[in-house]
Amino acid sequence: MGVSTHGWLLTWIEQVGMGWALLKVTGIPWVERQALASRGEDYRAYQRTTNVLFPWFPKTR
């Protein structure tokens, strides 16, 4: 829908910026630090086997 409007490039830039902020700045890093502080080694074991953003796909080693 955004491609058919004027300024469609801004629509893409905003989405990339929001994804970057979620993955690298505000969302996931903060939650991971909090979970490690409160749950400790149990959560670290969970991190080794589970993806950060989509937890239903197991990590491959």
mmCIF file of the N, C-alpha and C atoms, coordinates in Angstrom:
data_MODEL
# 
_entry.id   MODEL 
# 
loop_
_atom_site.group_PDB 
_atom_site.id 
_atom_site.type_symbol 
_atom_site.label_atom_id 
_atom_site.label_alt_id 
_atom_site.label_comp_id 
_atom_site.label_asym_id 
_atom_site.label_entity_id 
_atom_site.label_seq_id 
_atom_site.pdbx_PDB_ins_code 
_atom_site.Cartn_x 
_atom_site.Cartn_y 
_atom_site.Cartn_z 
_atom_site.occupancy 
_atom_site.B_iso_or_equiv 
_atom_site.pdbx_formal_charge 
_atom_site.auth_seq_id 
_atom_site.auth_comp_id 
_atom_site.auth_asym_id 
_atom_site.auth_atom_id 
_atom_site.pdbx_PDB_model_num 
ATOM 1   N N  . MET A 1 1  ? 0.827  -1.186  0.000  1.00 0.00 ? 1  MET A N  1 
ATOM 2   C CA . MET A 1 1  ? 0.000  0.000   0.000  1.00 0.00 ? 1  MET A CA 1 
ATOM 3   C C  . MET A 1 1  ? 0.872  1.250   0.000  1.00 0.00 ? 1  MET A C  1 
ATOM 4   N N  . GLY A 1 2  ? 1.979  1.212   0.698  1.00 0.00 ? 2  GLY A N  1 
ATOM 5   C CA . GLY A 1 2  ? 2.817  2.401   0.797  1.00 0.00 ? 2  GLY A CA 1 
ATOM 6   C C  . GLY A 1 2  ? 3.529  2.738   -0.486 1.00 0.00 ? 2  GLY A C  1 
ATOM 7   N N  . VAL A 1 3  ? 3.744  1.748   -1.365 1.00 0.00 ? 3  VAL A N  1 
ATOM 8   C CA . VAL A 1 3  ? 4.466  1.997   -2.612 1.00 0.00 ? 3  VAL A CA 1 
ATOM 9   C C  . VAL A 1 3  ? 3.632  2.852   -3.563 1.00 0.00 ? 3  VAL A C  1 
ATOM 10  N N  . SER A 1 4  ? 2.344  2.822   -3.455 1.00 0.00 ? 4  SER A N  1 
ATOM 11  C CA . SER A 1 4  ? 1.492  3.566   -4.384 1.00 0.00 ? 4  SER A CA 1 
ATOM 12  C C  . SER A 1 4  ? 1.312  5.031   -3.983 1.00 0.00 ? 4  SER A C  1 
ATOM 13  N N  . THR A 1 5  ? 1.919  5.470   -2.909 1.00 0.00 ? 5  THR A N  1 
ATOM 14  C CA . THR A 1 5  ? 1.757  6.849   -2.460 1.00 0.00 ? 5  THR A CA 1 
ATOM 15  C C  . THR A 1 5  ? 3.031  7.645   -2.690 1.00 0.00 ? 5  THR A C  1 
ATOM 16  N N  . HIS A 1 6  ? 2.897  8.957   -2.597 1.00 0.00 ? 6  HIS A N  1 
ATOM 17  C CA . HIS A 1 6  ? 4.082  9.802   -2.642 1.00 0.00 ? 6  HIS A CA 1 
ATOM 18  C C  . HIS A 1 6  ? 4.859  9.603   -1.347 1.00 0.00 ? 6  HIS A C  1 
ATOM 19  N N  . GLY A 1 7  ? 6.156  9.604   -1.439 1.00 0.00 ? 7  GLY A N  1 
ATOM 20  C CA . GLY A 1 7  ? 6.965  9.394   -0.257 1.00 0.00 ? 7  GLY A CA 1 
ATOM 21  C C  . GLY A 1 7  ? 7.040  7.946   0.174  1.00 0.00 ? 7  GLY A C  1 
ATOM 22  N N  . TRP A 1 8  ? 6.854  7.012   -0.744 1.00 0.00 ? 8  TRP A N  1 
ATOM 23  C CA . TRP A 1 8  ? 6.865  5.594   -0.397 1.00 0.00 ? 8  TRP A CA 1 
ATOM 24  C C  . TRP A 1 8  ? 8.205  5.147   0.168  1.00 0.00 ? 8  TRP A C  1 
ATOM 25  N N  . LEU A 1 9  ? 9.273  5.817   -0.206 1.00 0.00 ? 9  LEU A N  1 
ATOM 26  C CA . LEU A 1 9  ? 10.582 5.441   0.309  1.00 0.00 ? 9  LEU A CA 1 
ATOM 27  C C  . LEU A 1 9  ? 10.656 5.646   1.823  1.00 0.00 ? 9  LEU A C  1 
ATOM 28  N N  . LEU A 1 10 ? 10.011 6.697   2.305  1.00 0.00 ? 10 LEU A N  1 
ATOM 29  C CA . LEU A 1 10 ? 9.984  6.933   3.750  1.00 0.00 ? 10 LEU A CA 1 
ATOM 30  C C  . LEU A 1 10 ? 9.290  5.796   4.497  1.00 0.00 ? 10 LEU A C  1 
ATOM 31  N N  . THR A 1 11 ? 8.295  5.199   3.858  1.00 0.00 ? 11 THR A N  1 
ATOM 32  C CA . THR A 1 11 ? 7.599  4.077   4.472  1.00 0.00 ? 11 THR A CA 1 
ATOM 33  C C  . THR A 1 11 ? 8.560  2.921   4.710  1.00 0.00 ? 11 THR A C  1 
ATOM 34  N N  . TRP A 1 12 ? 9.393  2.634   3.744  1.00 0.00 ? 12 TRP A N  1 
ATOM 35  C CA . TRP A 1 12 ? 10.372 1.556   3.893  1.00 0.00 ? 12 TRP A CA 1 
ATOM 36  C C  . TRP A 1 12 ? 11.440 1.914   4.914  1.00 0.00 ? 12 TRP A C  1 
ATOM 37  N N  . ILE A 1 13 ? 11.918 3.141   4.887  1.00 0.00 ? 13 ILE A N  1 
ATOM 38  C CA . ILE A 1 13 ? 12.949 3.569   5.827  1.00 0.00 ? 13 ILE A CA 1 
ATOM 39  C C  . ILE A 1 13 ? 12.429 3.475   7.268  1.00 0.00 ? 13 ILE A C  1 
ATOM 40  N N  . GLU A 1 14 ? 11.202 3.884   7.484  1.00 0.00 ? 14 GLU A N  1 
ATOM 41  C CA . GLU A 1 14 ? 10.620 3.811   8.824  1.00 0.00 ? 14 GLU A CA 1 
ATOM 42  C C  . GLU A 1 14 ? 10.509 2.374   9.318  1.00 0.00 ? 14 GLU A C  1 
ATOM 43  N N  . GLN A 1 15 ? 10.125 1.464   8.445  1.00 0.00 ? 15 GLN A N  1 
ATOM 44  C CA . GLN A 1 15 ? 9.988  0.060   8.851  1.00 0.00 ? 15 GLN A CA 1 
ATOM 45  C C  . GLN A 1 15 ? 11.343 -0.557  9.189  1.00 0.00 ? 15 GLN A C  1 
ATOM 46  N N  . VAL A 1 16 ? 12.341 -0.253  8.400  1.00 0.00 ? 16 VAL A N  1 
ATOM 47  C CA . VAL A 1 16 ? 13.687 -0.765  8.682  1.00 0.00 ? 16 VAL A CA 1 
ATOM 48  C C  . VAL A 1 16 ? 14.205 -0.178  9.999  1.00 0.00 ? 16 VAL A C  1 
ATOM 49  N N  . GLY A 1 17 ? 13.981 1.101   10.209 1.00 0.00 ? 17 GLY A N  1 
ATOM 50  C CA . GLY A 1 17 ? 14.416 1.741   11.447 1.00 0.00 ? 17 GLY A CA 1 
ATOM 51  C C  . GLY A 1 17 ? 13.729 1.154   12.672 1.00 0.00 ? 17 GLY A C  1 
ATOM 52  N N  . MET A 1 18 ? 12.462 0.882   12.570 1.00 0.00 ? 18 MET A N  1 
ATOM 53  C CA . MET A 1 18 ? 11.729 0.294   13.701 1.00 0.00 ? 18 MET A CA 1 
ATOM 54  C C  . MET A 1 18 ? 12.216 -1.120  13.985 1.00 0.00 ? 18 MET A C  1 
ATOM 55  N N  . GLY A 1 19 ? 12.460 -1.897  12.952 1.00 0.00 ? 19 GLY A N  1 
ATOM 56  C CA . GLY A 1 19 ? 12.995 -3.244  13.145 1.00 0.00 ? 19 GLY A CA 1 
ATOM 57  C C  . GLY A 1 19 ? 14.363 -3.223  13.787 1.00 0.00 ? 19 GLY A C  1 
ATOM 58  N N  . TRP A 1 20 ? 15.212 -2.299  13.349 1.00 0.00 ? 20 TRP A N  1 
ATOM 59  C CA . TRP A 1 20 ? 16.547 -2.171  13.922 1.00 0.00 ? 20 TRP A CA 1 
ATOM 60  C C  . TRP A 1 20 ? 16.459 -1.805  15.402 1.00 0.00 ? 20 TRP A C  1 
ATOM 61  N N  . ALA A 1 21 ? 15.592 -0.854  15.727 1.00 0.00 ? 21 ALA A N  1 
ATOM 62  C CA . ALA A 1 21 ? 15.447 -0.438  17.122 1.00 0.00 ? 21 ALA A CA 1 
ATOM 63  C C  . ALA A 1 21 ? 14.952 -1.597  17.993 1.00 0.00 ? 21 ALA A C  1 
ATOM 64  N N  . LEU A 1 22 ? 14.021 -2.370  17.489 1.00 0.00 ? 22 LEU A N  1 
ATOM 65  C CA . LEU A 1 22 ? 13.501 -3.506  18.244 1.00 0.00 ? 22 LEU A CA 1 
ATOM 66  C C  . LEU A 1 22 ? 14.581 -4.558  18.470 1.00 0.00 ? 22 LEU A C  1 
ATOM 67  N N  . LEU A 1 23 ? 15.339 -4.859  17.434 1.00 0.00 ? 23 LEU A N  1 
ATOM 68  C CA . LEU A 1 23 ? 16.321 -5.937  17.526 1.00 0.00 ? 23 LEU A CA 1 
ATOM 69  C C  . LEU A 1 23 ? 17.602 -5.537  18.234 1.00 0.00 ? 23 LEU A C  1 
ATOM 70  N N  . LYS A 1 24 ? 18.008 -4.275  18.137 1.00 0.00 ? 24 LYS A N  1 
ATOM 71  C CA . LYS A 1 24 ? 19.327 -3.888  18.621 1.00 0.00 ? 24 LYS A CA 1 
ATOM 72  C C  . LYS A 1 24 ? 19.334 -2.893  19.777 1.00 0.00 ? 24 LYS A C  1 
ATOM 73  N N  . VAL A 1 25 ? 18.279 -2.128  19.976 1.00 0.00 ? 25 VAL A N  1 
ATOM 74  C CA . VAL A 1 25 ? 18.356 -1.038  20.944 1.00 0.00 ? 25 VAL A CA 1 
ATOM 75  C C  . VAL A 1 25 ? 17.376 -1.224  22.094 1.00 0.00 ? 25 VAL A C  1 
ATOM 76  N N  . THR A 1 26 ? 16.093 -1.141  21.844 1.00 0.00 ? 26 THR A N  1 
ATOM 77  C CA . THR A 1 26 ? 15.133 -1.028  22.937 1.00 0.00 ? 26 THR A CA 1 
ATOM 78  C C  . THR A 1 26 ? 14.488 -2.334  23.361 1.00 0.00 ? 26 THR A C  1 
ATOM 79  N N  . GLY A 1 27 ? 14.123 -3.169  22.439 1.00 0.00 ? 27 GLY A N  1 
ATOM 80  C CA . GLY A 1 27 ? 13.293 -4.319  22.780 1.00 0.00 ? 27 GLY A CA 1 
ATOM 81  C C  . GLY A 1 27 ? 14.051 -5.513  23.290 1.00 0.00 ? 27 GLY A C  1 
ATOM 82  N N  . ILE A 1 28 ? 14.618 -6.269  22.401 1.00 0.00 ? 28 ILE A N  1 
ATOM 83  C CA . ILE A 1 28 ? 15.192 -7.561  22.733 1.00 0.00 ? 28 ILE A CA 1 
ATOM 84  C C  . ILE A 1 28 ? 16.388 -7.467  23.678 1.00 0.00 ? 28 ILE A C  1 
ATOM 85  N N  . PRO A 1 29 ? 17.370 -6.595  23.453 1.00 0.00 ? 29 PRO A N  1 
ATOM 86  C CA . PRO A 1 29 ? 18.517 -6.578  24.374 1.00 0.00 ? 29 PRO A CA 1 
ATOM 87  C C  . PRO A 1 29 ? 18.123 -6.297  25.828 1.00 0.00 ? 29 PRO A C  1 
ATOM 88  N N  . TRP A 1 30 ? 17.201 -5.375  26.034 1.00 0.00 ? 30 TRP A N  1 
ATOM 89  C CA . TRP A 1 30 ? 16.786 -5.037  27.390 1.00 0.00 ? 30 TRP A CA 1 
ATOM 90  C C  . TRP A 1 30 ? 16.086 -6.218  28.060 1.00 0.00 ? 30 TRP A C  1 
ATOM 91  N N  . VAL A 1 31 ? 15.186 -6.853  27.340 1.00 0.00 ? 31 VAL A N  1 
ATOM 92  C CA . VAL A 1 31 ? 14.442 -7.982  27.900 1.00 0.00 ? 31 VAL A CA 1 
ATOM 93  C C  . VAL A 1 31 ? 15.377 -9.145  28.198 1.00 0.00 ? 31 VAL A C  1 
ATOM 94  N N  . GLU A 1 32 ? 16.331 -9.399  27.306 1.00 0.00 ? 32 GLU A N  1 
ATOM 95  C CA . GLU A 1 32 ? 17.284 -10.484 27.540 1.00 0.00 ? 32 GLU A CA 1 
ATOM 96  C C  . GLU A 1 32 ? 18.117 -10.228 28.799 1.00 0.00 ? 32 GLU A C  1 
ATOM 97  N N  . ARG A 1 33 ? 18.579 -8.999  28.996 1.00 0.00 ? 33 ARG A N  1 
ATOM 98  C CA . ARG A 1 33 ? 19.351 -8.669  30.204 1.00 0.00 ? 33 ARG A CA 1 
ATOM 99  C C  . ARG A 1 33 ? 18.516 -8.876  31.464 1.00 0.00 ? 33 ARG A C  1 
ATOM 100 N N  . GLN A 1 34 ? 17.270 -8.441  31.420 1.00 0.00 ? 34 GLN A N  1 
ATOM 101 C CA . GLN A 1 34 ? 16.386 -8.592  32.578 1.00 0.00 ? 34 GLN A CA 1 
ATOM 102 C C  . GLN A 1 34 ? 16.132 -10.070 32.886 1.00 0.00 ? 34 GLN A C  1 
ATOM 103 N N  . ALA A 1 35 ? 15.913 -10.862 31.845 1.00 0.00 ? 35 ALA A N  1 
ATOM 104 C CA . ALA A 1 35 ? 15.638 -12.281 32.047 1.00 0.00 ? 35 ALA A CA 1 
ATOM 105 C C  . ALA A 1 35 ? 16.863 -12.999 32.602 1.00 0.00 ? 35 ALA A C  1 
ATOM 106 N N  . LEU A 1 36 ? 18.047 -12.654 32.122 1.00 0.00 ? 36 LEU A N  1 
ATOM 107 C CA . LEU A 1 36 ? 19.263 -13.270 32.658 1.00 0.00 ? 36 LEU A CA 1 
ATOM 108 C C  . LEU A 1 36 ? 19.469 -12.893 34.121 1.00 0.00 ? 36 LEU A C  1 
ATOM 109 N N  . ALA A 1 37 ? 19.168 -11.650 34.452 1.00 0.00 ? 37 ALA A N  1 
ATOM 110 C CA . ALA A 1 37 ? 19.350 -11.212 35.838 1.00 0.00 ? 37 ALA A CA 1 
ATOM 111 C C  . ALA A 1 37 ? 18.373 -11.919 36.780 1.00 0.00 ? 37 ALA A C  1 
ATOM 112 N N  . SER A 1 38 ? 17.166 -12.162 36.332 1.00 0.00 ? 38 SER A N  1 
ATOM 113 C CA . SER A 1 38 ? 16.175 -12.756 37.225 1.00 0.00 ? 38 SER A CA 1 
ATOM 114 C C  . SER A 1 38 ? 16.145 -14.281 37.179 1.00 0.00 ? 38 SER A C  1 
ATOM 115 N N  . ARG A 1 39 ? 16.508 -14.885 36.049 1.00 0.00 ? 39 ARG A N  1 
ATOM 116 C CA . ARG A 1 39 ? 16.395 -16.340 35.913 1.00 0.00 ? 39 ARG A CA 1 
ATOM 117 C C  . ARG A 1 39 ? 17.732 -17.068 35.866 1.00 0.00 ? 39 ARG A C  1 
ATOM 118 N N  . GLY A 1 40 ? 18.809 -16.370 35.570 1.00 0.00 ? 40 GLY A N  1 
ATOM 119 C CA . GLY A 1 40 ? 20.153 -16.940 35.627 1.00 0.00 ? 40 GLY A CA 1 
ATOM 120 C C  . GLY A 1 40 ? 20.441 -18.012 34.599 1.00 0.00 ? 40 GLY A C  1 
ATOM 121 N N  . GLU A 1 41 ? 21.053 -19.086 35.056 1.00 0.00 ? 41 GLU A N  1 
ATOM 122 C CA . GLU A 1 41 ? 21.522 -20.142 34.153 1.00 0.00 ? 41 GLU A CA 1 
ATOM 123 C C  . GLU A 1 41 ? 20.383 -20.888 33.460 1.00 0.00 ? 41 GLU A C  1 
ATOM 124 N N  . ASP A 1 42 ? 19.239 -20.956 34.069 1.00 0.00 ? 42 ASP A N  1 
ATOM 125 C CA . ASP A 1 42 ? 18.098 -21.593 33.397 1.00 0.00 ? 42 ASP A CA 1 
ATOM 126 C C  . ASP A 1 42 ? 17.756 -20.850 32.111 1.00 0.00 ? 42 ASP A C  1 
ATOM 127 N N  . TYR A 1 43 ? 17.791 -19.536 32.174 1.00 0.00 ? 43 TYR A N  1 
ATOM 128 C CA . TYR A 1 43 ? 17.477 -18.755 30.979 1.00 0.00 ? 43 TYR A CA 1 
ATOM 129 C C  . TYR A 1 43 ? 18.607 -18.851 29.954 1.00 0.00 ? 43 TYR A C  1 
ATOM 130 N N  . ARG A 1 44 ? 19.847 -18.934 30.406 1.00 0.00 ? 44 ARG A N  1 
ATOM 131 C CA . ARG A 1 44 ? 20.969 -19.076 29.473 1.00 0.00 ? 44 ARG A CA 1 
ATOM 132 C C  . ARG A 1 44 ? 20.842 -20.387 28.693 1.00 0.00 ? 44 ARG A C  1 
ATOM 133 N N  . ALA A 1 45 ? 20.420 -21.452 29.334 1.00 0.00 ? 45 ALA A N  1 
ATOM 134 C CA . ALA A 1 45 ? 20.179 -22.726 28.646 1.00 0.00 ? 45 ALA A CA 1 
ATOM 135 C C  . ALA A 1 45 ? 19.052 -22.579 27.629 1.00 0.00 ? 45 ALA A C  1 
ATOM 136 N N  . TYR A 1 46 ? 18.021 -21.843 27.985 1.00 0.00 ? 46 TYR A N  1 
ATOM 137 C CA . TYR A 1 46 ? 16.918 -21.566 27.056 1.00 0.00 ? 46 TYR A CA 1 
ATOM 138 C C  . TYR A 1 46 ? 17.415 -20.781 25.847 1.00 0.00 ? 46 TYR A C  1 
ATOM 139 N N  . GLN A 1 47 ? 18.302 -19.812 26.061 1.00 0.00 ? 47 GLN A N  1 
ATOM 140 C CA . GLN A 1 47 ? 18.851 -19.019 24.964 1.00 0.00 ? 47 GLN A CA 1 
ATOM 141 C C  . GLN A 1 47 ? 19.639 -19.875 23.987 1.00 0.00 ? 47 GLN A C  1 
ATOM 142 N N  . ARG A 1 48 ? 20.332 -20.879 24.482 1.00 0.00 ? 48 ARG A N  1 
ATOM 143 C CA . ARG A 1 48 ? 21.143 -21.723 23.600 1.00 0.00 ? 48 ARG A CA 1 
ATOM 144 C C  . ARG A 1 48 ? 20.296 -22.539 22.640 1.00 0.00 ? 48 ARG A C  1 
ATOM 145 N N  . THR A 1 49 ? 19.042 -22.797 22.965 1.00 0.00 ? 49 THR A N  1 
ATOM 146 C CA . THR A 1 49 ? 18.211 -23.663 22.126 1.00 0.00 ? 49 THR A CA 1 
ATOM 147 C C  . THR A 1 49 ? 17.075 -22.948 21.418 1.00 0.00 ? 49 THR A C  1 
ATOM 148 N N  . THR A 1 50 ? 16.872 -21.650 21.694 1.00 0.00 ? 50 THR A N  1 
ATOM 149 C CA . THR A 1 50 ? 15.716 -20.947 21.156 1.00 0.00 ? 50 THR A CA 1 
ATOM 150 C C  . THR A 1 50 ? 16.141 -19.655 20.466 1.00 0.00 ? 50 THR A C  1 
ATOM 151 N N  . ASN A 1 51 ? 15.574 -19.406 19.289 1.00 0.00 ? 51 ASN A N  1 
ATOM 152 C CA . ASN A 1 51 ? 15.830 -18.161 18.585 1.00 0.00 ? 51 ASN A CA 1 
ATOM 153 C C  . ASN A 1 51 ? 15.217 -16.984 19.333 1.00 0.00 ? 51 ASN A C  1 
ATOM 154 N N  . VAL A 1 52 ? 15.779 -15.808 19.143 1.00 0.00 ? 52 VAL A N  1 
ATOM 155 C CA . VAL A 1 52 ? 15.344 -14.626 19.889 1.00 0.00 ? 52 VAL A CA 1 
ATOM 156 C C  . VAL A 1 52 ? 13.985 -14.128 19.429 1.00 0.00 ? 52 VAL A C  1 
ATOM 157 N N  . LEU A 1 53 ? 13.813 -13.947 18.131 1.00 0.00 ? 53 LEU A N  1 
ATOM 158 C CA . LEU A 1 53 ? 12.605 -13.289 17.641 1.00 0.00 ? 53 LEU A CA 1 
ATOM 159 C C  . LEU A 1 53 ? 11.462 -14.267 17.387 1.00 0.00 ? 53 LEU A C  1 
ATOM 160 N N  . PHE A 1 54 ? 11.755 -15.448 16.879 1.00 0.00 ? 54 PHE A N  1 
ATOM 161 C CA . PHE A 1 54 ? 10.733 -16.442 16.577 1.00 0.00 ? 54 PHE A CA 1 
ATOM 162 C C  . PHE A 1 54 ? 11.013 -17.704 17.381 1.00 0.00 ? 54 PHE A C  1 
ATOM 163 N N  . PRO A 1 55 ? 10.503 -17.817 18.607 1.00 0.00 ? 55 PRO A N  1 
ATOM 164 C CA . PRO A 1 55 ? 10.884 -18.915 19.483 1.00 0.00 ? 55 PRO A CA 1 
ATOM 165 C C  . PRO A 1 55 ? 10.402 -20.288 19.048 1.00 0.00 ? 55 PRO A C  1 
ATOM 166 N N  . TRP A 1 56 ? 9.546  -20.414 18.052 1.00 0.00 ? 56 TRP A N  1 
ATOM 167 C CA . TRP A 1 56 ? 9.060  -21.739 17.697 1.00 0.00 ? 56 TRP A CA 1 
ATOM 168 C C  . TRP A 1 56 ? 9.977  -22.459 16.717 1.00 0.00 ? 56 TRP A C  1 
ATOM 169 N N  . PHE A 1 57 ? 10.996 -21.799 16.146 1.00 0.00 ? 57 PHE A N  1 
ATOM 170 C CA . PHE A 1 57 ? 11.973 -22.471 15.297 1.00 0.00 ? 57 PHE A CA 1 
ATOM 171 C C  . PHE A 1 57 ? 13.224 -22.763 16.129 1.00 0.00 ? 57 PHE A C  1 
ATOM 172 N N  . PRO A 1 58 ? 13.537 -24.029 16.399 1.00 0.00 ? 58 PRO A N  1 
ATOM 173 C CA . PRO A 1 58 ? 14.704 -24.318 17.233 1.00 0.00 ? 58 PRO A CA 1 
ATOM 174 C C  . PRO A 1 58 ? 16.013 -23.954 16.522 1.00 0.00 ? 58 PRO A C  1 
ATOM 175 N N  . LYS A 1 59 ? 17.001 -23.555 17.305 1.00 0.00 ? 59 LYS A N  1 
ATOM 176 C CA . LYS A 1 59 ? 18.311 -23.243 16.741 1.00 0.00 ? 59 LYS A CA 1 
ATOM 177 C C  . LYS A 1 59 ? 18.988 -24.529 16.300 1.00 0.00 ? 59 LYS A C  1 
ATOM 178 N N  . THR A 1 60 ? 19.773 -24.421 15.257 1.00 0.00 ? 60 THR A N  1 
ATOM 179 C CA . THR A 1 60 ? 20.590 -25.555 14.827 1.00 0.00 ? 60 THR A CA 1 
ATOM 180 C C  . THR A 1 60 ? 22.017 -25.321 15.305 1.00 0.00 ? 60 THR A C  1 
ATOM 181 N N  . ARG A 1 61 ? 22.663 -26.378 15.648 1.00 0.00 ? 61 ARG A N  1 
ATOM 182 C CA . ARG A 1 61 ? 24.041 -26.246 16.152 1.00 0.00 ? 61 ARG A CA 1 
ATOM 183 C C  . ARG A 1 61 ? 25.031 -26.561 15.081 1.00 0.00 ? 61 ARG A C  1 
# 
